[in-house]
Amino acid sequence: MLWIFFSLIYAFFTAIYTIFNQHYKLNAYLLGIWRGWGIAAIFFSFCFLFPFPKSLFYWFLLFAQGIMIGIYDSHLFFASAYYGAGPTSRIMALTAIVTTVFWWILTPSAFQIMTQNNTIILIIIFLLLGFTISYWQMIKTPVSRKLANYMFPAILSLSGMSIATKQIALLGSSVYASLAYYLTVSTFISGTLNAYWYIKKEKPSFLSFWQQVFSSHKCNAGLYVILFSSILIIAKTLALRIAQNPGYVTAILLTAPLFVFVLNKYNKIPDNISVKAGFSMVAFLIVLIVLVNINSTIID
């Protein structure tokens, strides 16, 4: 049951990661630069322990992963600063259902096996209906609709990241080699992408850019981001390695909005946007994912 412990750490630090810029309210691109380049610098030396990848498709996946990380980071940091971490974390729970649908499309044979059990299909339809109603209730307010529209690229990116991570792990010479190259190459690309967006928007001089990135306030925030991200990645990796089925880890990850809500309450930070509908949606998703993973006729 050690995987539960690591999964809860993963969920908790995902909540911390989401809530981080609600407090600091820094330029999201600068935080993305620190997160990307900082983690790449830490894990770069580990790449020399493994064979150099020769597959062009493998490098394509690493590059695509980096772009998706960059999109996810910038949107998450901007949204948590402007809309708050609570609504942002609840909207991001949509990633679970988007990833599931993407995976069903990519693995039609597995989906066909699942459809052979009529009882399970009816239950899944009921859960999806409850999820849909909760989602529409959640975005009834103009603010929630704006947030949902803004976070849609991040939701698609995080879903794509989950699928790409699986392929990167399968194509690498080992799990540890894939992890090293993923944490070096993909995160470096994400940091570079955020640097490009920052320069394009702010148009700083060469000197001003580096002064902004390495100002004392940004350094403190950046080091926290690297720390939280590193713990999150380690906990996620350990949980996925130990758990019998990775779907259980995903289900526990959906508790991250609850951690955000509790932390906001503890710090007396208002969090009143679509709370009931948001948690209702998360509950339907948790039941759906657990059902998918405990039923022997559903293999994905």
C-alpha positions in Angstrom: 0.0 0.0 0.0 3.1 2.3 -0.2 1.8 3.5 -3.6 -1.1 5.2 -1.8 1.4 7.2 0.3 3.4 8.4 -2.8 0.1 9.1 -4.7 -1.1 11.3 -1.9 2.2 13.2 -1.9 1.8 13.5 -5.7 -1.7 14.9 -5.3 -0.7 17.2 -2.5 2.3 18.8 -4.3 0.1 19.1 -7.5 -2.1 21.2 -5.3 0.9 23.2 -4.0 2.0 23.6 -7.6 -1.4 24.9 -8.6 -1.8 27.2 -5.5 1.8 28.6 -5.8 1.2 31.6 -8.1 -2.1 32.4 -6.4 0.2 33.7 -3.7 3.1 35.1 -5.7 1.2 36.4 -8.7 4.3 36.5 -10.9 4.6 36.5 -14.6 3.8 32.9 -15.5 6.3 32.8 -18.3 9.1 33.6 -15.9 8.0 30.8 -13.6 7.9 28.5 -16.6 11.4 29.4 -17.4 12.6 28.6 -13.9 10.6 25.3 -13.8 11.9 24.2 -17.3 15.5 25.3 -17.2 16.0 24.6 -13.5 14.8 20.9 -13.7 16.8 20.4 -16.9 19.9 21.7 -15.2 19.4 19.3 -12.3 18.8 16.2 -14.3 21.2 16.9 -17.3 24.1 15.0 -15.8 22.0 11.8 -15.4 21.6 11.5 -19.2 25.3 10.5 -19.5 24.6 7.3 -17.6 22.4 6.0 -20.4 22.9 5.3 -24.1 22.1 8.2 -26.5 18.7 7.7 -28.1 18.8 7.1 -31.8 15.1 7.0 -32.6 13.8 10.1 -34.4 10.3 9.3 -33.2 11.6 9.3 -29.6 13.1 12.7 -30.0 9.9 13.9 -31.6 8.0 12.8 -28.5 10.5 14.5 -26.2 10.1 17.7 -28.3 6.3 17.5 -28.4 6.2 16.8 -24.6 8.3 20.0 -24.0 5.8 22.1 -26.0 2.9 20.6 -24.1 4.6 21.2 -20.7 5.2 24.9 -21.7 1.6 25.4 -22.6 0.4 23.7 -19.4 2.8 25.6 -17.1 2.0 29.1 -18.5 -1.8 28.6 -18.5 -1.8 27.0 -15.0 0.4 29.8 -13.5 -1.6 32.6 -15.2 -4.9 31.1 -14.2 -4.1 30.5 -10.6 -2.9 34.1 -10.3 -5.9 35.6 -11.9 -8.8 33.2 -11.1 -7.4 31.5 -8.0 -6.1 28.0 -7.5 -9.5 26.5 -6.4 -11.4 27.0 -9.6 -8.3 26.2 -11.7 -7.7 22.9 -9.9 -11.3 21.9 -10.3 -11.3 22.7 -14.0 -8.1 20.8 -14.5 -9.9 17.6 -13.3 -11.4 17.5 -16.8 -8.0 16.2 -17.9 -9.0 12.7 -16.5 -11.9 12.3 -18.8 -10.2 13.9 -21.9 -7.2 11.5 -21.4 -9.6 8.5 -21.1 -11.4 9.4 -24.3 -8.1 10.0 -26.1 -6.8 6.6 -25.0 -10.0 4.8 -26.1 -9.6 6.4 -29.5 -5.9 5.2 -29.7 -6.8 1.7 -28.4 -10.1 0.8 -30.1 -9.6 -2.9 -29.5 -9.5 -2.3 -25.7 -12.6 -0.2 -26.0 -14.4 -3.0 -27.9 -13.6 -5.4 -25.1 -15.1 -3.0 -22.6 -18.4 -2.7 -24.6 -19.0 -6.4 -24.2 -20.2 -5.8 -20.6 -23.6 -4.1 -20.8 -23.9 -3.5 -17.1 -20.6 -1.6 -17.0 -21.4 0.4 -20.0 -24.7 1.5 -18.4 -22.9 2.5 -15.2 -20.3 4.4 -17.2 -23.0 6.3 -19.2 -24.7 7.2 -15.9 -21.4 8.5 -14.5 -20.6 10.4 -17.6 -24.1 12.0 -17.6 -23.6 13.0 -13.9 -20.2 14.4 -14.8 -21.6 16.4 -17.7 -24.4 17.9 -15.6 -21.9 18.9 -12.9 -19.6 20.4 -15.5 -22.4 22.5 -17.0 -23.4 23.7 -13.5 -19.8 24.6 -12.8 -19.5 26.9 -15.9 -22.8 28.7 -15.5 -21.1 31.8 -14.2 -19.3 34.1 -16.7 -16.1 33.8 -14.7 -16.1 30.0 -14.8 -16.8 30.0 -18.5 -13.8 32.3 -19.2 -11.6 30.1 -17.0 -12.8 26.9 -18.8 -12.1 28.5 -22.2 -8.7 29.7 -21.1 -7.6 26.4 -19.5 -8.8 24.3 -22.5 -5.3 24.3 -24.1 -3.8 23.3 -20.8 -6.3 20.4 -20.4 -5.5 19.1 -23.9 -1.8 19.5 -23.2 -1.9 17.6 -19.9 -3.9 14.8 -21.5 -1.3 14.7 -24.4 1.5 14.7 -21.8 0.1 11.6 -20.1 -0.1 9.7 -23.3 3.3 10.9 -24.6 4.9 10.0 -21.2 3.7 6.4 -21.6 5.2 6.2 -25.1 8.5 7.8 -24.0 8.8 5.2 -21.2 8.2 2.4 -23.6 10.7 3.6 -26.3 13.6 4.4 -23.9 16.4 1.9 -23.2 15.0 1.8 -19.6 12.5 3.6 -17.4 15.3 5.6 -15.8 16.8 6.6 -19.1 13.4 7.8 -20.3 12.9 9.7 -17.1 16.4 11.3 -17.4 15.9 12.4 -21.0 12.3 13.5 -20.3 13.3 15.6 -17.4 16.2 17.1 -19.3 15.1 17.6 -22.9 11.4 18.1 -22.5 11.7 20.5 -19.6 14.4 22.5 -21.3 12.2 22.9 -24.3 9.3 24.0 -22.1 11.6 26.6 -20.4 12.8 27.8 -23.8 9.2 28.1 -25.1 8.2 30.2 -22.1 11.3 32.4 -22.6 10.3 33.0 -26.2 6.7 33.9 -25.1 8.0 36.3 -22.4 10.4 38.0 -24.8 7.8 38.3 -27.5 5.3 39.9 -25.1 7.5 42.0 -22.9 10.2 42.8 -25.5 13.0 43.3 -22.9 16.6 44.0 -23.8 19.1 41.2 -23.4 20.3 42.5 -20.1 16.8 43.3 -18.8 15.7 39.8 -19.6 18.3 38.2 -17.4 17.8 40.8 -14.7 14.1 39.9 -14.6 14.8 36.1 -14.6 17.4 36.3 -11.8 16.0 39.1 -9.6 16.0 38.1 -6.0 12.2 37.7 -5.8 12.1 35.5 -9.0 15.0 33.4 -7.7 13.2 32.7 -4.4 10.0 31.8 -6.3 11.9 29.8 -8.9 13.7 27.7 -6.4 10.4 26.8 -4.7 8.9 25.8 -8.1 11.9 23.6 -8.8 11.6 22.0 -5.3 7.9 21.4 -5.6 8.2 20.1 -9.1 11.0 17.7 -8.2 9.1 16.2 -5.3 6.0 15.9 -7.4 7.9 14.1 -10.2 9.7 11.7 -7.8 6.4 10.9 -6.0 4.6 10.4 -9.2 7.3 8.1 -10.6 7.5 6.0 -7.4 3.7 5.7 -7.2 3.3 4.6 -10.8 6.1 2.0 -10.4 4.7 0.5 -7.2 0.9 0.5 -8.0 -0.5 -2.5 -9.6 -2.5 -0.3 -11.9 -1.6 3.3 -12.8 -5.3 4.2 -12.9 -5.4 4.1 -9.1 -2.8 6.8 -9.0 -4.8 8.9 -11.4 -7.9 8.5 -9.1 -6.0 9.7 -6.1 -4.5 12.6 -8.1 -8.1 13.8 -8.5 -8.0 14.7 -4.7 -5.7 17.6 -5.5 -8.7 20.1 -5.7 -9.6 19.0 -2.2 -6.1 19.8 -1.0 -6.3 23.2 -2.7 -9.7 23.9 -1.1 -8.5 22.9 2.4 -5.3 25.0 2.0 -7.3 28.0 0.9 -9.7 27.6 3.8 -6.7 27.4 6.2 -5.1 30.5 4.8 -8.5 32.3 4.7 -8.4 32.8 0.9 -11.8 33.1 -0.8 -12.7 30.1 -2.9 -16.4 30.3 -3.8 -16.6 29.8 -7.6 -18.6 26.7 -8.5 -17.4 24.8 -5.5 -20.2 22.3 -5.2 -20.5 21.6 -8.9 -16.7 21.3 -9.2 -16.4 18.7 -6.5 -19.5 16.9 -7.8 -17.7 16.6 -11.2 -14.5 15.4 -9.5 -16.5 12.8 -7.5 -18.1 11.3 -10.7 -14.6 11.2 -12.3 -13.1 9.4 -9.4 -15.8 6.7 -9.4 -15.5 6.3 -13.1 -11.7 5.8 -13.0 -11.9 3.4 -10.1 -14.6 1.4 -11.9 -12.6 1.3 -15.1 -9.6 -0.1 -13.2 -11.1 -2.6 -10.9 -13.3 -4.3 -13.5 -11.5 -7.2 -15.2 -13.2 -6.6 -18.6 -11.8 -3.1 -18.9 -8.1 -3.3 -19.6 -7.4 0.4 -20.3 
